[in-house]
């Protein structure tokens, strides 16, 4: 094999490796309700995050939050796409993520093709949003459990008559509501209210 051919192969492998690790996902807590800064997750490493580490758990005691998911540098193949999926439970190091299970719902409206999908806003308290309604339905079953929202990239390979889908978790965020309860079929945070009465 000549040197020129070896160099081209090396460049091709390098480009391939870079493209598979270029994906970036930011998760923003718009109202900073965690108190840990608006930027919760900044994952530019790519790969299956569940196989490499354990995410922090963000705890919300009061108001229901708003998350913004920013996805960029995903695959530009027209058949590839990404989506968000929610499930009860956390990220377990070196275990396959349950997020690609058919029992874990894909958040409606989050499925997008292309390398730079538009920002996806989740308002946990919204009543007129399909994704928020999905999340509320889960929270009603177990409001104080640990939940994970995972960002899944799907790469479609093979011929059109026999496609194969490869799923990769690109990022995830874990959260729970320590003081959220269900009262009369509605989600209701528990507040500790202290009042001080002064002389008028």
Secondary structure, DSSP 8 states (H G I E B T S, - for coil): --HHHHHHHHHHHHHHHHHHT--EEEEEETT-TTSS-SEEEEE-S-S-HHHH----EEEESSS--EEEEEEES----TT-EEEEEEEES---TTS--GGGSTTS-B-TT--EESSS---EEEETT-SS-HHHHHHHHHHHH-TTS-EEEEEEEEEEES-GGG-EEEEEEEEEEEEEETTEEEETTEEEE-----------
